[in-house]
Amino acid sequence: MKKHNFNAGPCVLPREAVEAAIEAIRDFDGTGIGLLEISHRTPGWERVMAETEALWRDLLNIPDDYAVLFPGGGASTQFFEVPANLMKTKAAYLQTGVWAKKAIKEARFFGDVEVVASSEDKNYTYIPKNYTIPTDADYFHITTNNTIYGTEIHEDISSPVTLVADMSSDIMSRPVDVRKYGLIYGGAQKNVGPAGVTFVIVRRDLLGSSERKLPTMVNYSTFIGAEPRDNSMFNTPPVFAIYVMYQTLKWVKAQGGVEAMQKLNKDKADLLYAEIDRNPLFVGTAVKEDRSLMNVCFVMAPGHEDKETAFMTFAKERGMVGIKGHRSVGGFRASIYNACPLESVEALVKCMRDFEKQ
């Protein structure tokens, strides 16, 4: 039976990336030594690092005055590295979910934090609107996609201060105007690779802006060379995770880039949301205008709550993997990142229709 992977992360990867990684573990770049055993100072690996950065720049049109870094530690480490590097006295945050709330907690170790708006009052089922960004803040932080609650900021907003974005779960799913941001970061394990590597895109003139002394590994400058596209491997990078990222980005480019990904993701989301809205057994949890194209959250409709376990069993028997919703929302969550094929969404829709008939 074919399995359909809707896990929220780590998540489905392109088959091409998986197969390339398997081969590289056996023999990297024709060296006769496996990827997990090579020195990161070998010419072949230095080429992979350079080409991975070039793919990021190409796919997102990243200007040369931005550095592209691949540290470890996940997005959770960036929750404190961002304020450590950028905050002098005060930062502003938009609270749209649990990850934004955790970022706020970490930022408060470095200065004042103003929460300009929050959707916690309705369990983060919407994106706050009509808030005011304080002009005395050193930066304004947003989380563009909220995996647990299925909401998303669909456009690049304008900010009067430096804009910082956690794009862990929607990076490479649509074109991004990088110029509108001072810093973009995220964990790779949604759209661009496996767990173990983080991406940081930071405008070079922001380096040192906090004016505080920093530990070496927290300071972004440690990993950035003096010239554009000249980044330093100060310590051993997460080699395997970066290699899978490299192969995943090659796949994205081969599909037609982020524009093609956006179209595919919209087609998948439209199909699944249409079934949720049509099927009397299910109801979506997020406000329609803020529905995520990456994480589709839904529950049993009122009067049918007793069928939740039955549908979960029904879906698993038909190859649906990872659709159990987060405990804070309940119900179901289908994560339909870039590499999730339309075929899998069609199979889930059929499963929902078959359960309705039953």
N, C-alpha and C positions, 0 to 999 in steps of 0.2 A: 504493500500500500504506500502510495506517495505521501510524504509528510509535507505539510505547509507550515513554515516557520514564521510565527507572528510575535516572537519574543521581543521584549522592549529593549534588550541590550544586556550582554552581547547578543547580536542579532544576525540575521541572514546576511551572508556575503556572496558576491558574485562567484559562480563556480570557477570561472577563469582565474580569479585571484587565489582561490583555495588550491587549485591544481598547480599553479605556478609556485606557491609556497611549499607544497609537498615536494616538488621536484628540487627546489632550492635547498630544502633540508638535506636532501641526498647529495646534491652537488651544486654549490653556488658558483655561478658565472664561469663554469668550466674549470674550476680550480681543483676539483677532486676532493674538496673539503666542504662540509655541509654548512649551511647558513648559521646554524646554532653554534658553530665551532670557529668561525673565521674571526680574524682580528678586524676591528672596526677601522683600522688604519690602512687596510688594503685598498689599492686603487679601485677595485670593483665595488667595494662598499662606498667609498667616497663618491663614486659615480652615481650610485643609487640615491644617496643623500641629496646630491645636486639635482638629479632628475625628479626626485619627489618634490623638492621645493619648486622646481620649474613648473611642475604640473599644478601645484597650488596656485602659483602666480598666473598661469595661463587660464585655468578654469574660472578663477574668481577675478581676473584682471587686477591683481594686486600690484600697486605701484612700487617702485624701487625704494621709496623712502619709508617703506614698511619692512620690518624684519619678520621672517617666518621661522618659528622655533618648534621643535618636537621633543619636549621634556616628558618625563614620566610623572607619576603622581596623580593623574586624573584631574578632572575639573574641580574636584573638592580641594586639591592643593592650590589651584588658582584662586579659590575663594579668599585665601589670605595673601597670596602673592600679588594679586591685583592691588589691594589697598596698600600693601607694603611698598610697592613701587610707585604708585600714583597719588596716594592721598597725603596731602599736607595737613589739613585740619578737618575737612568735612567731605562726605560723599552722599549722593542721593541714590536711592534704590526703588525700583518698582517691584512690589511683592506679588508674584503671580503663582506661587506654588511652593512646595517644600524645599526645592533646591535654591530658589531665590531667598527663602527664609534662612537657610543655612549660610548662604553667602553673606547676608546681612549680619548674622551672628559673628562671623569671622572678621568682617570689616570693623566691627565695634572695638576690636582690640587696638585699632590704629587711629581712631578719631571719632568724631561725631557722625552719626548716620541718620539721615532724614528719609523716612519711608514716605514717598510722595503719594502713594496710593496702594491699596491692597484689595484683593478679591477674596480674602480669607473668610469674609462674612458669609459667602455662599459656596464655601468649600472649593474655591478657586475654579469655578465653572465659567468664568468670563475674564476678559482682559479689561482692566480699568481704563476709563476714558476721561478726557477733560481734566487732567491733572496739570499742575504747574511744576516745571523743573526749576529748582532754585539756581539762580545765576551765580551764587557764591559757592556752589559745590565744586570740588576739584574734578569730579566726573559723575556721570549718571549711568547706573547699571541696570540692564534689562536681561531677562531670560527669554529668548525668542520663542522657544517651544517648550511646553510643559508636559513631559512624558506621562506623568501619573494622572493628570486631569484632562488631557486631550484638548488643550487650548494652544493657540499660536498667534504671534504677531506676524502678520503676513507681509508687511512692507517695512522698508528701512525708514525709521522715524528721523525727524530732524531734532537736534538738541542744541541749546545755546552753550552747553559745556561739553567737554570730552565725553563721547558716548562709548560705553563698554558693554559688550554683549557676550553672554554665555550662549553659544550656538551648538551645544553638544549634540542635540538631537534633530537639528534641521539644516546643518551646514551641508552644502553641495546639493541641496534639494531644490534650490532656486537661485537665480542670479542675485548677487549682493553688491550694493554700492559701497565698497570698502572705504571710500573716501569719507563716508558719513561717520565712520567709527575711528576711535583712537586705538581701540584694542578689541579683538575678537578671540575667544578661546573656547575650548571644549574637549571633552573626552572623545576618542575616535570611535568608540564601540557601537555607534549607531549607523552612520552613513559612510564612514571613511576607513573602517578597518576594525581590528579586534581591540579588546581591552589591553592596556599596557603602555599606550602612548597618548599624549595630549598634543593639541595644536594651539599655538599662540601666534596671532598676527598682531604686531604692535608697531605703531608709528614711532620712528626712531627719535623724534624730537621730544618724546615723552620720557625717555630714559633718564633716570635721575631726578625726575620732577618732584618726588616726595622729599628730597633733600635729607633723608635719614640714612644712617649707616645700616647696611644690610648684610646678613650672612651671605657668603659667596653663592650658595646654591639657590637662594631666593632672589638674587639680583638678576634681572633680565640681561643686563649688560655683560654678564659673565659669558653668555652664549651667543653674543653678537659681535661680529668682526667690525673693523673700521670702515670697510667699503660695502656698498650695496651688494647683496647676495653673497656676502662673505660672512658665514656663520661658523662659530667655533664648536667643535666637539670637545668641550671641556672635560667631560667624562664619557664613559661608554654609554651610547644611546640605547634605547630599547630596540635592538636590531630587528628581531623577528616581527614585532608589531609594525615597525616602520616599513619593512619589506611588504607586508600584506597591504598596508596603506598605499604603498607605491603601486602595487598591482591593481588595487581597487580604483585608484584614480585613473590609471590607464584604461580601465573598463568604462568609467564614467565618460572619459574623453571619446572613446570609441563609440559610445551610444549617441553622441552628439552634444556632450557637455551638459552644463547645468540647465540650459534652456530645455533640452530634451527630457531631463530628469523632472523638471517642473511640470511639463505636460503629462508625463507618465504618472506622476504622483497625484495630479489633479484627477486624472481619469480613474485611478484606483479609488481615491477618496470619494469622488462623486458616486461611483457605483455602490460602494458600501454604505455611505450615508443615505442614499436613496432607498436602499433596502431597509435600513433601520427605521426611516420615516414611514415607509409603506407597511411594514410588517407589524400587525397589532400586538405581537408578543414582546416587542423590544422598544426601547426609547433611548435616545442619546442623552448624555449627561451635560455636555458643554453647550453654551449659547451658540446658536447656529452661525452667527457672523464671526465667531472666534474659534470655530472648529479647526482642529489641527489636521494637516494633510499627512502627518507622520504617525500619530497615535489616535486611533478611533476608539473612543470609550462609550460603552452603552450598557444598560441594565435591562432586566425584565420589566415590562410595562406594569403599571399598577393593576393589581388583580391577578397577576401571573408570577408573583415573586416566588411562589412555591415550586416553580419549574426551573429555577436556576441550576440546581444540581443535575437535573435531568438533561438540560441542554449541554452542560459542560461534558457530561458523559457521552452524549450523542455526538458532539463535535470531535472529541478525542477519538472516538471509534472511526471517524471519517478522516483522520489524519491531521486535524487542526492542532497545532502545538503552540503553547504560550499565550493563549487567549484569556487566561484568568486575570481579572482586573486587580489593580493594587488594592491592598486592604483598606486604604483610606477612602476609596471610592466604591469598591465592590463590583459585582457584575463582571463585565468582560472588557478586554482591551486588545485590539488588533493593531500591532505596530507594523506599518506598511512602508518601511524605509525604501530607499532607492533600489536595492537589490531584491526586494520582494516582488515577484513577478505578478502581472495582471492575472495570470492563471490561478494563483493562490487566492486572490481576492474573489474571483469568480467561484472558486470552490467553496469559500466561506459563505458567500451569498446563497449558493445552492443548498448548503447545509442548513442555513436559516430558513429557507423556503420549505425544505423537506421536513424540518421539525414542526413548522407551522401546520403542514398538512397532516402530520402524525397526530 
